[in-house]
């Protein structure tokens, strides 16, 4: 276990105490509650947000790592490592940044209640398995010289990586709690990072042909691939779960304003927005001396 306390975090201090508010879900009788900040800024009314960078955040890591290593013998070696871990934090920031724009998503959703953001960290990969192996196909040495020239010198290696999906939150696309930040408002009642991306799997093989030129000089012909099975490993999804509407037609019995679920089209909640990349193959020639 590794525990970090007094980590840096940005917080808006120019806010008045929030009060409970509610809003309906479009087309339903469901009403959700949230904390709403007054428009009046208490410290400097003429200013909007005033940020304090304080060493008050914390992060806890629990982990178990297991490794199995077979040293090279009988033309073969491998190394396999497995990690079971958990990261829990309340939005500490390892690096400084300028609040505003996309960086607002890194701020607390409620500066008065940092505990509301306590949950899985953004790098909370619960399980990870990595296997790498090298197989020297040195079985042609006993063949005739002609056959050895064709079948000798081959080497097969590769890396297999499997990892649990990273967490993310369901968001609304406007400043629901009126704190001046429209990038960090989660769906009311939903904890931070409660949702997960799918598991990622990638196999990266490599085939090498070694040709001896002199005693200490050899030429290598290399073919290698990344994500050879061309698996769609999702790295990001659309995180806007609800939008705001003041249309009586869109809201229906929920009344206005209301939260409209984002569940259709290419920007629907949970639709993949980025991947780790398609299959890539390359060839190379290398002179080793």
Phi and psi in degrees as a GROMACS rama.xvg file:
@    title "Ramachandran Plot"
@    xaxis  label "Phi"
@    yaxis  label "Psi"
@TYPE xy
-124.823  127.095  UNK-2
-122.795  126.671  UNK-3
-113.948  126.332  UNK-4
-122.539  163.615  UNK-5
58.2662  42.8928  UNK-6
-86.8197  156.324  UNK-7
-70.7769  146.139  UNK-8
-158.945  140.937  UNK-9
-86.8539  141.555  UNK-10
-146.934  137.14  UNK-11
-82.445  119.977  UNK-12
-102.797  -2.70529  UNK-13
-96.9038  57.4369  UNK-14
-132.717  146.187  UNK-15
-88.0572  165.034  UNK-16
-62.1196  130.683  UNK-17
-77.6952  162.245  UNK-18
-126.966  159.701  UNK-19
-69.6003  138.731  UNK-20
-140.299  169.21  UNK-21
-142.232  158.909  UNK-22
-153.257  146.94  UNK-23
-93.2648  160.363  UNK-24
-94.6542  128.729  UNK-25
-50.7063  134.316  UNK-26
73.9696  7.92314  UNK-27
-134.711  171.759  UNK-28
-92.7422  4.89151  UNK-29
-73.1528  130.395  UNK-30
-122.848  131.67  UNK-31
-113.952  149.415  UNK-32
-109.291  155.907  UNK-33
-157.929  174.23  UNK-34
-96.7822  129.583  UNK-35
-116.305  125.928  UNK-36
-87.3979  139.15  UNK-37
-63.3742  153.385  UNK-38
-69.1894  -28.2875  UNK-39
-69.3697  129.585  UNK-40
-92.9346  123.504  UNK-41
-78.4382  -37.2051  UNK-42
-80.8105  -56.135  UNK-43
-127.815  94.2858  UNK-44
-56.6175  -25.7583  UNK-45
-79.9712  -8.47397  UNK-46
-106.667  159.643  UNK-47
-90.1433  -103.146  UNK-48
-90.3192  142.746  UNK-49
-126.688  121.393  UNK-50
-102.313  141.98  UNK-51
-119.241  126.548  UNK-52
-97.0625  107.96  UNK-53
-122.743  148.585  UNK-54
-88.9136  77.3491  UNK-55
-135.357  -1.23815  UNK-56
-86.013  166.638  UNK-57
-145.692  156.691  UNK-58
-145.777  139.819  UNK-59
-127.827  133.074  UNK-60
-122.75  124.867  UNK-61
-113.32  132.336  UNK-62
-152.341  150.847  UNK-63
-133.604  127.71  UNK-64
-121.643  133.375  UNK-65
-126.122  134.626  UNK-66
-133.086  137.34  UNK-67
-125.356  125.179  UNK-68
-127.603  122.203  UNK-69
-107.228  116.352  UNK-70
-70.2714  160.594  UNK-71
-64.1231  119.462  UNK-72
-160.767  150.19  UNK-73
52.8375  38.9188  UNK-74
69.6862  16.1936  UNK-75
-146.375  143.823  UNK-76
-148.835  154.932  UNK-77
-155.325  159.648  UNK-78
-140.125  124.737  UNK-79
-125.154  134.288  UNK-80
-130.373  137.603  UNK-81
-129.146  133.259  UNK-82
-125.453  128.874  UNK-83
-114.876  119.032  UNK-84
-148.81  167.42  UNK-85
-149.955  134.639  UNK-86
-118.757  122.223  UNK-87
-121.343  127.96  UNK-88
-150.315  177.621  UNK-89
-126.996  55.9116  UNK-90
64.0492  50.5802  UNK-91
-72.1853  152.984  UNK-92
-118.269  121.631  UNK-93
-77.2444  -21.8098  UNK-94
-130.969  153.396  UNK-95
-76.0243  152.62  UNK-96
-151.505  164.524  UNK-97
-94.2675  110.902  UNK-98
-58.348  146.836  UNK-99
122.204  141.89  UNK-100
68.7774  -142.536  UNK-101
-59.4997  -28.4212  UNK-102
-67.2066  -17.7998  UNK-103
-60.7776  -23.5249  UNK-104
-66.2697  -17.0647  UNK-105
-87.9734  -6.5957  UNK-106
-84.5202  163.092  UNK-107
-59.624  144.216  UNK-108
-74.4413  -25.0692  UNK-109
-145.054  104.704  UNK-110
-63.6849  -21.6378  UNK-111
-82.717  -13.7648  UNK-112
-141.309  74.7606  UNK-113
-58.9653  -27.6465  UNK-114
-62.6329  -23.3534  UNK-115
-66.3239  -20.1511  UNK-116
-100.059  5.98639  UNK-117
-74.1683  123.613  UNK-118
-178.773  -167.709  UNK-119
-57.4774  135.506  UNK-120
-70.5317  162.677  UNK-121
-65.9053  -19.4688  UNK-122
-106.145  25.7382  UNK-123
-80.2817  79.1867  UNK-124
-90.3119  104.813  UNK-125
-63.7407  -39.7383  UNK-126
-134.846  141.03  UNK-127
-145.427  130.18  UNK-128
-124.063  127.691  UNK-129
-129.621  128.016  UNK-130
-127.533  127.147  UNK-131
-128.248  144.4  UNK-132
-146.868  153.148  UNK-133
-132.919  126.88  UNK-134
-124.172  109.185  UNK-135
-84.7263  109.115  UNK-136
-80.1931  62.187  UNK-137
-93.3252  48.5853  UNK-138
-102.695  2.88252  UNK-139
-95.6863  -1.17502  UNK-140
-61.83  -28.3562  UNK-141
-89.3532  -1.76187  UNK-142
-82.5691  174.42  UNK-143
-65.8913  163.304  UNK-144
-59.7014  -39.8506  UNK-145
-65.7045  -44.3443  UNK-146
-69.588  -36.5298  UNK-147
-63.3589  -36.4057  UNK-148
-62.6229  -28.5224  UNK-149
-93.0392  -43.2403  UNK-150
-97.5469  -10.3147  UNK-151
-87.6865  159.655  UNK-152
84.725  9.14216  UNK-153
-87.7806  145.403  UNK-154
-141.754  131.989  UNK-155
-117.42  130.678  UNK-156
-145.898  172.137  UNK-157
175.956  170.576  UNK-158
-132.076  129.95  UNK-159
-113.136  125.104  UNK-160
-126.183  126.567  UNK-161
-127.734  129.127  UNK-162
-141.506  140.421  UNK-163
-63.1164  151.651  UNK-164
-68.6754  146.013  UNK-165
-78.2696  157.752  UNK-166
-84.4835  159.183  UNK-167
-153.392  166.976  UNK-168
-112.828  152.855  UNK-169
-86.0185  128.274  UNK-170
-118.172  162.608  UNK-171
-105.705  152.944  UNK-172
-96.1311  28.2057  UNK-173
-151.62  172.341  UNK-174
-80.8411  78.3983  UNK-175
-61.6766  -43.514  UNK-176
-90.9367  3.59655  UNK-177
62.7487  37.5052  UNK-178
-98.6264  7.11594  UNK-179
87.9891  5.58399  UNK-180
-128.494  115.077  UNK-181
-96.947  5.93324  UNK-182
-101.951  -11.3876  UNK-183
-120.175  12.9706  UNK-184
-84.1729  113.498  UNK-185
-84.4733  164.883  UNK-186
-58.7772  127.118  UNK-187
-53.3085  134.774  UNK-188
83.4087  -1.80773  UNK-189
-103.097  123.165  UNK-190
-63.5581  162.703  UNK-191
-71.2382  136.991  UNK-192
54.366  42.8327  UNK-193
-83.7978  -15.872  UNK-194
-101.078  161.694  UNK-195
-133.655  142.074  UNK-196
-73.4853  161.08  UNK-197
-66.8262  160.921  UNK-198
-63.176  142.15  UNK-199
-105.552  140.542  UNK-200
-136.207  129.003  UNK-201
-141.446  131.138  UNK-202
-116.589  123.911  UNK-203
-119.664  92.9284  UNK-204
-86.6944  162.715  UNK-205
-146.922  132.118  UNK-206
-120.112  126.331  UNK-207
-125.514  138.485  UNK-208
-117.339  119.524  UNK-209
-101.955  124.472  UNK-210
-117.513  118.044  UNK-211
-76.0774  128.185  UNK-212
-100.645  -49.4351  UNK-213
-133.396  -175.081  UNK-214
-59.6711  -41.2786  UNK-215
-115.55  16.874  UNK-216
-128.443  129.186  UNK-217
-142.871  155.884  UNK-218
-108.82  131.7  UNK-219
-113.105  129.06  UNK-220
-105.784  123.368  UNK-221
-123.083  132.305  UNK-222
-121.978  130.922  UNK-223
-144.798  155.989  UNK-224
-137.727  150.743  UNK-225
-118.301  131.392  UNK-226
53.7093  57.3384  UNK-227
-60.5266  -28.2754  UNK-228
-86.4564  2.81253  UNK-229
55.8973  39.1663  UNK-230
-70.7098  140.337  UNK-231
-82.1159  95.4883  UNK-232
-93.2077  104.673  UNK-233
-74.9703  125.484  UNK-234
-104.502  -17.1079  UNK-235
-160.362  151.099  UNK-236
-133.379  167.55  UNK-237
-70.1881  122.527  UNK-238
-103.318  -1.01739  UNK-239
-78.1656  110.018  UNK-240
-90.9696  -31.8857  UNK-241
-141.149  146.853  UNK-242
-115.898  167.912  UNK-243
-101.267  138.158  UNK-244
-135.845  143.829  UNK-245
-112.948  12.6504  UNK-246
-84.5335  125.153  UNK-247
-63.2244  -31.3284  UNK-248
-69.3726  -45.0135  UNK-249
-69.7842  -37.3859  UNK-250
-79.9439  -34.7107  UNK-251
63.1114  -134.487  UNK-252
-70.2786  -10.3402  UNK-253
-72.3639  -19.3447  UNK-254
77.8307  168.407  UNK-255
-111.681  148.017  UNK-256
-71.4929  168.305  UNK-257
-146.464  169.104  UNK-258
-98.3762  125.681  UNK-259
-105.072  120.292  UNK-260
-60.3224  137.636  UNK-261
-98.0601  87.5341  UNK-262
-128.719  15.4771  UNK-263
-135.772  157.181  UNK-264
80.5888  -176.046  UNK-265
-74.431  -13.7564  UNK-266
-105.836  16.0597  UNK-267
-62.1144  150.115  UNK-268
-58.5595  129.91  UNK-269
88.7341  -6.45644  UNK-270
-70.2663  135.35  UNK-271
-56.7143  136.113  UNK-272
-115.249  -18.1359  UNK-273
-161.126  152.059  UNK-274
-126.084  170.807  UNK-275
-78.0669  -3.63227  UNK-276
118.798  153.242  UNK-277
-79.9881  -176.521  UNK-278
-65.7869  134.901  UNK-279
-127.564  130.836  UNK-280
-123.552  146.302  UNK-281
-149.421  154.475  UNK-282
-122.596  150.954  UNK-283
-152.018  156.32  UNK-284
-123.803  129.114  UNK-285
-131.47  134.413  UNK-286
-98.2624  120.168  UNK-287
-110.235  126.594  UNK-288
